[in-house]
Amino acid sequence: MLPTAEILAALAGQSWSRVVEQVAARTRRRIRPQAVAWDARRARLDVRLVPAAIGGWAAAWIGIRVGTGPALSAGMAIIAVGSVLGLAASTAHASTHSIAAAPTPEVPAATSSAPGVPAVPAEGRRYRKTARHSAWSALALTLLCIGGVLLAAGFKGDSRTKGPIGAVIAESGTVTATLTVTGEPRAAATGPPAFGNGARLSLNAVVTEATAKGQRFGANTPVVLLGRYDWAKVKTGNRVATAGRLVPGRAGQDAAALFLAGGAPRILPVDFGWAQWTAELRSRWRLACAWLWPDAAGLLPGMTVGDRTSITSDLDTAMKRVGLTHLTAVSGANCTLILAGLLFATRSLRMPRWLAAAGAAAGLTGFVALVGPDPSVLRAALMGLIGLFALLSGRPRRIPALLAVTIVVLLTVDPWLSGSFAFILSVLAMLGLVLLGKPCARWLSTCLPQWIAQAVAVPLSAQLFCAPVIVLLQPQLTVYSLPANIAAAPVVALVTAAGTLGLPTLLLIPWAAPAFVATAGLGAEWVALAARFFSGLPGAAIPWPAGAVGVALMSFLCVLTVATLWTLLNLGRVATMAAAARGRLPARWQAAVGLPAVAAGAAAVTGVTVWVLSQTGLI
């Protein structure tokens, strides 16, 4: 039992210093030595590029909403300022180093120029100058990143609606268009009021040619197409012709417009290219998985190549109720496992390190092309590269810098990611693993075996960071999300490895593919069973307030969880801090401030907790 009683007794004023020592000693005995060994220098994270990432993210979010002209003007001005600051900081830094490198004559110890003012050694002055130069360099880099992202947002926003198609979108005009399908059809709840109630499917596409008011013109405009059930036959890579109406999209959306299809698609003949080949391979993979159990047959294509078209609605609902939907999309974990497997295979063949890295990168590129090089997959690939670099280099403190660079690069390539929930959740999950993963494992290891603590810490740290954003998508509290993710975690690597090996086997040695399908299918069936079991438990999905109130309540709950874990591990430190705070009070107040203060604090926490539960409908 944790020594809570001793803390309360101490707060009441009984043998304060002695009890503090007992609490600290008992807490130290309960913690494994390897769990508390902590090198402060290794624990210090490299956060120098974090301001650049935050500034770039804000610039992308603003740049896609203010329009092309303001974004370009602001971007050029900010880049000019950043260049001047960077040049000045570089010149000052070079001069400081030249002065430091120059031989200095032997002089007496530094003396103060004024009486009563302590002397500052030359090394200290140089250190302060170097720190100032580093701060100015970081500011210059941040401004350059902000300006670059703003320029990218301006140029890309202009290219999407450049030409006559911009006027057609502004007028919500009718066109006859040729489109290239870039995403699989998926169910849409309803269409906009102007489209009627017939819209049941939506898909991503790019308008390449269009005819409006007798004028034919080219375009390169991404749209979200809304159509009826006859659009279910199209696949990624198809070129289709149809008539419809272009409606302006909302500011900040990835698609420049909505295309309200007025009829069935007419699939145009095209040369059999890479997109068609990958779509055909995904279709063959779905057929190869069809003989499995129904849940595994629908889930396995999603866990391997991100194809969710075969997942049944009840299984999809069950996975949403327990927070397992991230397994049905290509994530950074998939890419990390693929990269690690390829590196292991190439290094086992005694390949040089550079050749092994090149082979792993080529394999990952092929996987990304197979799944579909859309922004979410590219983001997952880069996140996977970050995870693998941390694994191989043994320098996890560099992950924040790598993550910051990844964010800036992705936002420069696609500024519309700044408002993508998938992108936001990926970044938050990575931050949770970096900032909270290792400390959380140490905290949990005080009462759990080390391997269990590590298995729990990974999903818990990611969930604590992602939960406030997930509430915006699903206003509910997934009570069993943590145990469901822990139950599914052991088979994710098996499914990814067997499924990835099964794809080339299906092409080269078709008769051997069922072995890989069966192996991966067992893991997928386990995930489905875990999802159905935990979603069927009482209170699996508790209603939660939507909007800002829900985000605030969930953030409070996550902070309270982290604070509780830290307090349970650091009871001795808490008692010491409380003793120090109490000792600074006047003597006549120390008797009053003790157990009553603890009771008041406990009452306040209890009141807030009861209010949170009442807001969520639990009480």
C-alpha positions as CSV (number, residue, x, y, z in Angstrom):
1,M,0.0,0.0,0.0
2,L,1.3,3.4,-0.9
3,P,2.2,5.6,2.2
4,T,-0.7,8.0,1.9
5,A,-1.5,7.8,5.6
6,E,1.9,9.1,6.6
7,I,1.6,12.1,4.3
8,L,-1.8,13.0,5.8
9,A,-0.4,12.6,9.3
10,A,2.5,14.8,8.4
11,L,0.2,17.4,7.0
12,A,-1.6,17.4,10.3
13,G,1.7,18.4,11.9
14,Q,2.8,15.1,13.5
15,S,6.6,14.4,13.2
16,W,6.9,16.2,9.9
17,S,10.6,15.8,9.0
18,R,10.7,12.2,10.2
19,V,7.7,11.2,8.2
20,V,9.1,12.9,5.1
21,E,12.2,10.8,5.4
22,Q,10.2,7.6,5.9
23,V,8.0,8.3,2.9
24,A,11.0,9.1,0.6
25,A,12.8,5.9,1.8
26,R,9.8,3.7,1.3
27,T,9.1,5.2,-2.2
28,R,12.7,4.6,-3.2
29,R,12.6,1.0,-2.1
30,R,9.5,0.3,-4.2
31,I,11.1,1.6,-7.4
32,R,13.4,-0.7,-9.4
33,P,16.8,0.8,-9.8
34,Q,16.8,0.4,-13.6
35,A,13.5,2.3,-13.7
36,V,14.8,5.4,-12.0
37,A,18.2,5.6,-13.6
38,W,17.8,8.7,-15.7
39,D,20.6,10.6,-17.4
40,A,19.5,14.2,-17.5
41,R,21.7,15.0,-20.5
42,R,20.1,12.1,-22.5
43,A,16.6,13.1,-21.3
44,R,17.0,16.6,-22.6
45,L,15.1,16.8,-25.9
46,D,16.2,18.7,-29.0
47,V,13.5,21.3,-29.3
48,R,15.3,24.0,-31.3
49,L,13.2,23.5,-34.4
50,V,9.9,23.3,-32.6
51,P,9.1,27.0,-33.0
52,A,9.7,26.7,-36.8
53,A,7.2,23.8,-36.9
54,I,4.6,25.7,-34.9
55,G,5.1,28.8,-37.0
56,G,5.0,26.8,-40.3
57,W,1.8,25.1,-39.2
58,A,0.1,28.5,-38.3
59,A,1.3,29.9,-41.6
60,A,-0.2,27.0,-43.6
61,W,-3.5,27.3,-41.8
62,I,-3.7,31.0,-42.4
63,G,-2.3,31.0,-46.0
64,I,-4.9,28.6,-47.4
65,R,-7.7,30.9,-46.0
66,V,-6.5,34.4,-46.8
67,G,-6.1,33.9,-50.5
68,T,-3.3,33.8,-53.0
69,G,-2.3,37.5,-53.1
70,P,-2.0,38.1,-49.3
71,A,-0.2,34.8,-48.8
72,L,2.4,35.5,-51.5
73,S,3.0,39.1,-50.3
74,A,3.3,38.1,-46.6
75,G,5.6,35.2,-47.5
76,M,8.0,37.3,-49.5
77,A,8.1,40.0,-46.8
78,I,8.8,37.4,-44.0
79,I,11.5,35.6,-46.0
80,A,13.2,39.0,-46.6
81,V,13.2,39.7,-42.8
82,G,14.3,36.2,-42.0
83,S,17.2,36.4,-44.5
84,V,18.5,39.7,-43.1
85,L,18.3,38.3,-39.5
86,G,20.0,35.0,-40.6
87,L,22.8,36.9,-42.4
88,A,23.4,39.2,-39.4
89,A,23.4,36.2,-36.9
90,S,25.8,34.3,-39.2
91,T,28.2,37.3,-39.4
92,A,28.2,37.9,-35.7
93,H,28.7,34.2,-35.0
94,A,31.7,34.1,-37.3
95,S,33.2,37.1,-35.7
96,T,32.8,35.6,-32.2
97,H,34.5,32.4,-33.3
98,S,37.4,34.3,-34.9
99,I,37.9,36.3,-31.7
100,A,37.8,33.1,-29.6
101,A,40.3,31.4,-31.9
102,A,42.8,34.4,-31.9
103,P,45.7,34.0,-29.4
104,T,45.2,36.2,-26.4
105,P,48.2,37.6,-24.4
106,E,48.5,36.6,-20.8
107,V,46.9,39.3,-18.7
108,P,46.0,39.5,-15.1
109,A,42.7,38.1,-13.9
110,A,39.7,40.1,-15.1
111,T,38.8,42.9,-12.8
112,S,35.7,44.9,-12.5
113,S,35.6,48.3,-14.2
114,A,33.4,49.7,-11.4
115,P,33.7,49.1,-7.7
116,G,31.1,46.6,-6.4
117,V,30.4,45.1,-9.8
118,P,31.6,41.5,-10.1
119,A,34.0,40.7,-13.0
120,V,32.7,38.5,-15.9
121,P,35.2,36.1,-17.3
122,A,35.9,36.2,-21.0
123,E,34.5,32.6,-21.4
124,G,31.2,33.7,-19.9
125,R,30.9,36.6,-22.2
126,R,31.6,34.4,-25.2
127,Y,29.0,31.9,-24.0
128,R,26.4,34.6,-23.6
129,K,27.2,36.0,-27.1
130,T,26.9,32.5,-28.6
131,A,23.6,31.9,-26.9
132,R,22.2,35.2,-28.2
133,H,23.4,34.4,-31.7
134,S,21.8,30.9,-31.5
135,A,18.5,32.6,-30.5
136,W,18.7,35.0,-33.4
137,S,19.5,32.1,-35.8
138,A,16.5,30.1,-34.5
139,L,14.3,33.2,-35.0
140,A,15.6,33.6,-38.5
141,L,15.0,30.0,-39.3
142,T,11.5,30.2,-38.0
143,L,10.7,33.2,-40.2
144,L,12.2,31.5,-43.2
145,C,10.0,28.4,-42.6
146,I,6.9,30.6,-42.1
147,G,7.6,32.5,-45.3
148,G,8.3,29.4,-47.3
149,V,5.0,27.8,-46.2
150,L,3.1,30.9,-47.0
151,L,4.6,31.1,-50.5
152,A,3.7,27.4,-51.0
153,A,0.2,28.0,-49.9
154,G,-0.1,31.0,-52.2
155,F,1.3,29.3,-55.3
156,K,-0.6,26.0,-54.8
157,G,-3.9,27.8,-54.1
158,D,-3.5,29.8,-57.3
159,S,-2.7,26.8,-59.4
160,R,-5.8,24.9,-58.3
161,T,-8.3,27.4,-59.6
162,K,-6.2,29.1,-62.3
163,G,-7.9,29.8,-65.6
164,P,-11.6,29.6,-66.6
165,I,-12.4,26.9,-64.1
166,G,-12.1,29.5,-61.3
167,A,-14.9,31.5,-62.7
168,V,-17.0,28.4,-63.2
169,I,-16.6,27.5,-59.5
170,A,-17.4,31.0,-58.4
171,E,-20.6,30.9,-60.4
172,S,-21.5,27.3,-59.3
173,G,-21.7,26.6,-63.0
174,T,-22.5,23.4,-64.9
175,V,-19.7,21.6,-66.8
176,T,-19.0,18.5,-68.8
177,A,-15.7,17.3,-67.3
178,T,-13.0,14.7,-67.5
179,L,-11.8,13.6,-64.1
180,T,-9.0,11.3,-62.8
181,V,-10.2,9.3,-59.8
182,T,-7.7,9.6,-56.9
183,G,-9.6,7.8,-54.2
184,E,-11.9,4.8,-53.7
185,P,-15.7,5.5,-53.5
186,R,-17.0,5.7,-49.9
187,A,-20.3,6.2,-48.3
188,A,-21.6,9.7,-48.0
189,A,-24.3,10.6,-45.5
190,T,-26.2,13.1,-47.7
191,G,-25.5,15.5,-50.4
192,P,-25.9,19.3,-50.1
193,P,-29.5,20.7,-50.4
194,A,-29.0,21.8,-53.9
195,F,-28.0,18.3,-55.0
196,G,-31.0,16.6,-53.6
197,N,-31.2,13.4,-51.6
198,G,-29.7,11.1,-54.2
199,A,-26.0,11.5,-53.2
200,R,-24.8,8.3,-51.5
201,L,-21.2,8.0,-52.5
202,S,-18.2,10.4,-52.5
203,L,-14.7,10.1,-53.9
204,N,-11.7,12.3,-54.5
205,A,-10.9,13.2,-58.0
206,V,-9.0,15.8,-60.1
207,V,-10.7,17.7,-62.9
208,T,-8.2,17.6,-65.9
209,E,-10.5,19.0,-68.7
210,A,-13.8,20.7,-68.7
211,T,-16.3,22.4,-71.1
212,A,-18.5,25.2,-69.9
213,K,-20.5,27.7,-71.9
214,G,-19.1,26.2,-75.2
215,Q,-15.5,26.7,-74.1
216,R,-13.2,23.8,-73.6
217,F,-10.2,24.3,-71.3
218,G,-7.7,22.3,-69.2
219,A,-7.5,22.3,-65.4
220,N,-5.8,20.7,-62.5
221,T,-8.4,21.1,-59.8
222,P,-8.9,18.6,-56.9
223,V,-12.6,18.1,-56.1
224,V,-14.8,15.9,-53.9
225,L,-17.3,14.2,-56.3
226,L,-20.7,13.3,-54.9
227,G,-22.6,10.7,-56.9
228,R,-25.1,8.0,-56.8
229,Y,-24.6,4.3,-56.4
230,D,-23.6,3.8,-60.0
231,W,-20.2,5.5,-59.1
232,A,-19.3,2.4,-57.0
233,K,-17.7,0.7,-60.0
234,V,-14.9,3.3,-60.5
235,K,-11.5,2.7,-59.1
236,T,-8.4,4.7,-58.3
237,G,-6.7,5.7,-61.5
238,N,-9.8,5.6,-63.8
239,R,-10.4,8.5,-66.1
240,V,-14.1,9.2,-66.3
241,A,-16.3,11.7,-68.2
242,T,-19.5,13.1,-66.7
243,A,-21.6,16.2,-66.5
244,G,-22.3,18.0,-63.3
245,R,-22.1,21.2,-61.3
246,L,-19.1,22.7,-59.6
247,V,-19.8,24.3,-56.2
248,P,-17.3,26.3,-54.2
249,G,-15.8,24.4,-51.3
250,R,-15.2,25.8,-47.9
251,A,-12.0,27.8,-47.2
252,G,-9.2,25.6,-45.9
253,Q,-10.5,22.4,-47.4
254,D,-8.2,20.2,-49.4
255,A,-10.6,20.1,-52.3
256,A,-11.1,23.3,-54.3
257,A,-14.7,22.5,-55.1
258,L,-17.5,20.0,-54.8
259,F,-18.5,18.3,-58.1
260,L,-22.1,17.3,-58.0
261,A,-22.3,14.6,-60.6
262,G,-25.6,14.6,-62.6
263,G,-25.4,11.1,-64.0
264,A,-23.5,7.9,-64.3
265,P,-19.7,7.9,-65.0
266,R,-18.4,7.0,-68.5
267,I,-15.1,5.3,-67.9
268,L,-12.6,6.3,-70.6
269,P,-9.9,4.0,-72.0
270,V,-6.4,4.8,-70.7
271,D,-3.0,3.2,-71.0
272,F,-2.5,0.6,-68.3
273,G,-0.4,2.7,-65.9
274,W,0.9,2.4,-62.4
275,A,-2.3,3.6,-60.7
276,Q,-4.4,1.0,-62.6
277,W,-1.9,-1.7,-61.8
278,T,-1.9,-1.0,-58.1
279,A,-5.7,-0.8,-58.1
280,E,-5.8,-4.2,-59.8
281,L,-3.4,-5.6,-57.2
282,R,-5.5,-4.3,-54.3
283,S,-8.5,-5.9,-55.9
284,R,-6.7,-9.3,-56.3
285,W,-5.6,-9.0,-52.7
286,R,-9.2,-8.5,-51.6
287,L,-10.2,-11.6,-53.5
288,A,-7.3,-13.6,-52.0
289,C,-8.6,-12.7,-48.5
290,A,-12.2,-13.5,-49.3
291,W,-12.1,-17.1,-48.1
292,L,-11.2,-16.1,-44.5
293,W,-13.6,-15.5,-41.7
294,P,-16.0,-12.6,-42.6
295,D,-14.4,-10.2,-40.1
296,A,-10.8,-11.1,-41.1
297,A,-11.7,-11.0,-44.8
298,G,-12.9,-7.4,-44.4
299,L,-10.2,-6.3,-41.9
300,L,-7.1,-7.7,-43.5
301,P,-7.0,-5.5,-46.6
302,G,-7.5,-2.5,-44.4
303,M,-4.6,-3.4,-42.0
304,T,-2.2,-4.2,-44.9
305,V,-2.9,-1.7,-47.7
306,G,-5.5,0.6,-46.2
307,D,-8.4,-0.8,-48.2
308,R,-11.5,-0.4,-46.0
309,T,-14.1,-1.1,-48.6
310,S,-14.8,-4.7,-47.4
311,I,-15.2,-4.0,-43.7
312,T,-18.8,-4.6,-42.5
313,S,-20.7,-1.8,-40.9
314,D,-21.1,-3.6,-37.5
315,L,-17.4,-4.3,-37.3
316,D,-16.6,-0.7,-38.2
317,T,-18.9,0.5,-35.5
318,A,-17.3,-1.8,-32.9
319,M,-13.8,-0.6,-33.8
320,K,-14.9,3.0,-33.4
321,R,-16.4,2.3,-30.0
322,V,-13.0,1.0,-28.7
323,G,-10.6,3.2,-30.6
324,L,-9.1,0.7,-33.0
325,T,-10.0,2.4,-36.3
326,H,-6.4,3.6,-36.7
327,L,-5.4,0.0,-37.4
328,T,-7.4,0.0,-40.6
329,A,-5.4,2.8,-42.2
330,V,-1.7,2.9,-43.2
331,S,0.1,4.4,-40.3
332,G,3.6,5.2,-39.3
333,A,3.7,1.9,-37.4
334,N,3.2,0.0,-40.6
335,C,5.9,1.9,-42.4
336,T,8.3,1.5,-39.5
337,L,7.7,-2.3,-39.4
338,I,8.2,-2.6,-43.1
339,L,11.4,-0.5,-43.0
340,A,12.8,-2.5,-40.1
341,G,12.0,-5.8,-41.8
342,L,13.7,-4.7,-45.0
343,L,16.8,-3.5,-43.2
344,F,17.0,-6.7,-41.2
345,A,16.7,-8.8,-44.4
346,T,19.3,-6.7,-46.3
347,R,21.8,-6.6,-43.4
348,S,21.4,-10.4,-43.0
349,L,22.7,-10.7,-46.5
350,R,25.8,-8.8,-45.5
351,M,25.0,-5.8,-47.6
352,P,26.8,-2.5,-46.8
353,R,24.8,-0.1,-44.7
354,W,24.2,2.4,-47.5
355,L,23.0,-0.3,-49.8
356,A,20.7,-1.7,-47.1
357,A,19.3,1.7,-46.5
358,A,18.7,2.3,-50.2
359,G,17.0,-1.1,-50.5
360,A,14.7,-0.3,-47.5
361,A,13.9,3.1,-48.9
362,A,13.1,1.6,-52.3
363,G,10.8,-1.0,-50.7
364,L,9.0,1.6,-48.7
365,T,8.6,3.7,-51.9
366,G,7.0,0.7,-53.6
367,F,4.7,0.1,-50.7
368,V,3.6,3.8,-50.7
369,A,2.9,3.6,-54.4
370,L,0.9,0.4,-53.9
371,V,-1.3,1.8,-51.2
372,G,-1.6,5.1,-53.0
373,P,0.6,8.1,-52.6
374,D,-2.0,10.4,-51.0
375,P,-1.1,12.8,-48.3
376,S,-2.0,10.5,-45.4
377,V,0.2,7.7,-46.7
378,L,3.1,10.0,-47.4
379,R,2.7,11.4,-43.8
380,A,2.7,7.9,-42.4
381,A,5.9,7.0,-44.4
382,L,7.7,10.0,-43.0
383,M,6.6,9.3,-39.5
384,G,7.8,5.7,-40.0
385,L,11.2,7.0,-41.1
386,I,11.4,9.1,-37.9
387,G,10.6,6.1,-35.7
388,L,13.1,3.9,-37.5
389,F,15.8,6.6,-37.2
390,A,15.2,6.8,-33.5
391,L,15.3,3.0,-33.2
392,L,18.6,2.6,-35.1
393,S,20.5,5.7,-34.0
394,G,19.8,5.3,-30.3
395,R,19.2,9.1,-30.1
396,P,15.5,9.6,-29.2
397,R,16.2,13.1,-28.1
398,R,16.6,14.1,-31.7
399,I,13.0,13.0,-32.6
400,P,11.4,16.4,-31.9
401,A,13.8,18.0,-34.3
402,L,13.1,15.4,-37.0
403,L,9.4,15.7,-36.3
404,A,9.6,19.4,-36.7
405,V,11.4,19.1,-40.1
406,T,8.8,16.5,-41.2
407,I,6.0,18.9,-40.3
408,V,7.5,21.8,-42.2
409,V,8.2,19.7,-45.3
410,L,4.8,18.1,-45.4
411,L,3.1,21.5,-44.9
412,T,5.2,23.0,-47.7
413,V,4.2,20.2,-50.1
414,D,0.5,20.2,-49.0
415,P,-0.5,23.2,-46.9
416,W,-4.0,21.8,-46.6
417,L,-2.7,19.2,-44.1
418,S,-2.8,21.9,-41.5
419,G,-6.5,21.3,-41.0
420,S,-6.4,17.5,-41.5
421,F,-7.5,15.6,-38.4
422,A,-5.4,12.6,-39.5
423,F,-2.3,14.8,-39.7
424,I,-3.0,16.4,-36.4
425,L,-3.5,13.0,-34.7
426,S,-0.4,11.6,-36.2
427,V,1.7,14.5,-34.9
428,L,0.1,14.3,-31.4
429,A,0.6,10.5,-31.2
430,M,4.3,10.9,-32.0
431,L,4.6,13.7,-29.5
432,G,2.9,11.6,-26.9
433,L,5.3,8.7,-27.5
434,V,8.3,11.1,-27.4
435,L,7.4,13.2,-24.4
436,L,5.4,10.8,-22.2
437,G,6.3,7.2,-23.4
438,K,9.4,6.6,-21.4
439,P,8.4,8.5,-18.2
440,C,5.0,6.7,-18.3
441,A,6.8,3.3,-18.5
442,R,8.9,4.3,-15.5
443,W,5.9,5.3,-13.5
444,L,3.9,2.2,-14.3
445,S,6.9,-0.1,-13.6
446,T,6.6,0.7,-9.9
447,C,3.5,-1.5,-9.7
448,L,3.7,-3.6,-12.9
449,P,6.4,-5.9,-14.4
450,Q,8.6,-4.0,-16.8
451,W,7.4,-5.6,-20.0
452,I,3.7,-4.9,-19.1
453,A,4.5,-1.4,-18.1
454,Q,6.1,-0.7,-21.5
455,A,3.2,-2.4,-23.4
456,V,0.7,-0.2,-21.5
457,A,2.8,3.0,-21.8
458,V,2.8,3.1,-25.6
459,P,-1.0,3.3,-26.2
460,L,-1.6,5.2,-23.1
461,S,0.8,8.0,-23.9
462,A,-0.5,8.3,-27.5
463,Q,-4.1,8.3,-26.3
464,L,-3.6,10.9,-23.7
465,F,-2.3,13.3,-26.3
466,C,-4.9,12.4,-29.0
467,A,-8.0,12.1,-26.9
468,P,-8.9,15.9,-26.8
469,V,-8.8,16.0,-30.6
470,I,-10.7,12.7,-31.1
471,V,-13.6,14.2,-29.1
472,L,-14.1,16.6,-31.9
473,L,-14.6,13.7,-34.3
474,Q,-16.4,11.4,-32.0
475,P,-18.0,13.1,-29.0
476,Q,-17.7,10.0,-26.7
477,L,-15.4,8.5,-24.1
478,T,-14.1,5.2,-25.3
479,V,-13.7,3.5,-21.9
480,Y,-12.0,0.4,-23.1
481,S,-9.7,1.9,-25.7
482,L,-6.6,1.2,-23.7
483,P,-7.2,-2.5,-23.0
484,A,-8.4,-3.0,-26.6
485,N,-5.2,-1.5,-28.0
486,I,-3.1,-3.5,-25.6
487,A,-4.9,-6.7,-26.7
488,A,-4.5,-5.9,-30.4
489,A,-0.8,-4.7,-30.2
490,P,0.9,-8.2,-30.2
491,V,-0.6,-9.2,-33.6
492,V,-0.2,-5.9,-35.5
493,A,3.4,-6.7,-36.4
494,L,2.4,-10.2,-37.5
495,V,-0.4,-8.9,-39.7
496,T,1.8,-6.3,-41.3
497,A,4.7,-8.6,-41.9
498,A,2.7,-11.5,-43.3
499,G,0.4,-9.3,-45.3
500,T,3.3,-7.3,-46.8
501,L,5.1,-10.6,-47.8
502,G,1.8,-12.0,-49.2
503,L,1.4,-9.2,-51.8
504,P,4.5,-10.0,-53.8
505,T,3.9,-13.7,-53.3
506,L,0.5,-13.3,-54.8
507,L,2.2,-12.0,-58.0
508,L,5.2,-14.3,-58.2
509,I,4.2,-17.5,-56.5
510,P,0.3,-17.5,-56.4
511,W,0.1,-21.0,-55.0
512,A,2.1,-20.0,-51.8
513,A,0.1,-16.8,-51.1
514,P,-2.7,-18.6,-49.0
515,A,-0.1,-19.4,-46.4
516,F,0.7,-15.7,-45.8
517,V,-3.0,-14.8,-46.1
518,A,-3.9,-17.4,-43.4
519,T,-1.2,-16.2,-41.1
520,A,-2.2,-12.6,-41.4
521,G,-5.8,-13.5,-41.3
522,L,-5.4,-15.1,-37.8
523,G,-4.0,-11.8,-36.5
524,A,-6.8,-9.8,-38.2
525,E,-9.4,-12.1,-36.7
526,W,-7.9,-11.6,-33.3
527,V,-8.2,-7.8,-33.7
528,A,-11.8,-8.2,-34.8
529,L,-12.6,-10.4,-31.8
530,A,-11.0,-7.9,-29.4
531,A,-13.0,-5.1,-31.0
532,R,-16.3,-6.9,-30.7
533,F,-15.5,-8.1,-27.1
534,F,-14.6,-4.7,-25.7
535,S,-17.3,-2.9,-27.6
536,G,-19.9,-5.3,-26.1
537,L,-19.0,-4.5,-22.5
538,P,-21.2,-2.1,-20.5
539,G,-20.4,1.5,-21.0
540,A,-18.0,1.0,-23.9
541,A,-18.8,4.4,-25.4
542,I,-20.1,7.0,-23.0
543,P,-21.5,10.2,-24.5
544,W,-19.3,13.2,-24.2
545,P,-19.9,16.9,-24.7
546,A,-19.1,18.1,-28.2
547,G,-17.1,21.2,-29.2
548,A,-14.9,23.3,-27.1
549,V,-16.5,22.2,-23.8
550,G,-15.7,18.5,-24.7
551,V,-12.1,19.3,-25.6
552,A,-11.6,21.2,-22.4
553,L,-13.1,18.4,-20.2
554,M,-11.1,15.8,-22.0
555,S,-7.9,17.8,-21.6
556,F,-8.6,18.2,-17.9
557,L,-9.1,14.4,-17.6
558,C,-5.8,13.7,-19.4
559,V,-3.8,16.2,-17.4
560,L,-5.4,14.7,-14.2
561,T,-4.3,11.2,-15.3
562,V,-0.7,12.3,-15.9
563,A,-0.6,14.2,-12.6
564,T,-1.9,11.2,-10.7
565,L,0.7,8.9,-12.2
566,W,3.5,11.3,-11.4
567,T,2.2,11.8,-7.8
568,L,2.0,8.1,-7.1
569,L,5.7,7.7,-8.1
570,N,6.9,10.8,-6.4
571,L,5.1,10.7,-3.0
572,G,8.4,11.5,-1.2
573,R,9.0,14.5,-3.4
574,V,5.4,15.7,-2.9
575,A,5.7,15.3,0.9
576,T,9.0,17.3,0.8
577,M,7.5,20.0,-1.3
578,A,4.5,20.2,1.0
579,A,6.8,20.3,4.1
580,A,8.8,23.1,2.6
581,A,5.7,25.1,1.7
582,R,4.3,24.6,5.1
583,G,7.6,25.6,6.8
584,R,7.6,29.0,5.1
585,L,4.3,30.0,6.7
586,P,4.1,31.9,10.0
587,A,4.2,29.6,13.0
588,R,0.6,30.5,14.0
589,W,-0.7,29.4,10.6
590,Q,1.2,26.1,10.4
591,A,-1.2,24.4,12.8
592,A,-4.1,25.4,10.7
593,V,-2.6,24.6,7.3
594,G,-2.2,20.8,7.2
595,L,-4.9,18.3,7.1
596,P,-7.6,20.9,6.6
597,A,-5.8,22.2,3.5
598,V,-5.5,18.6,2.1
599,A,-9.2,18.1,2.8
600,A,-10.1,21.3,1.0
601,G,-7.9,20.4,-2.0
602,A,-9.5,16.9,-2.1
603,A,-12.9,18.4,-1.9
604,A,-12.1,20.8,-4.8
605,V,-10.8,17.9,-7.0
606,T,-13.8,15.8,-6.1
607,G,-16.2,18.7,-7.0
608,V,-14.5,19.2,-10.4
609,T,-14.6,15.4,-11.0
610,V,-18.3,15.3,-10.1
611,W,-19.0,18.2,-12.5
612,V,-17.1,16.5,-15.3
613,L,-19.1,13.3,-14.8
614,S,-22.3,15.2,-14.7
615,Q,-21.5,16.9,-17.9
616,T,-20.8,13.6,-19.6
617,G,-24.0,12.1,-18.4
618,L,-22.4,9.5,-16.1
619,I,-24.2,10.8,-13.0
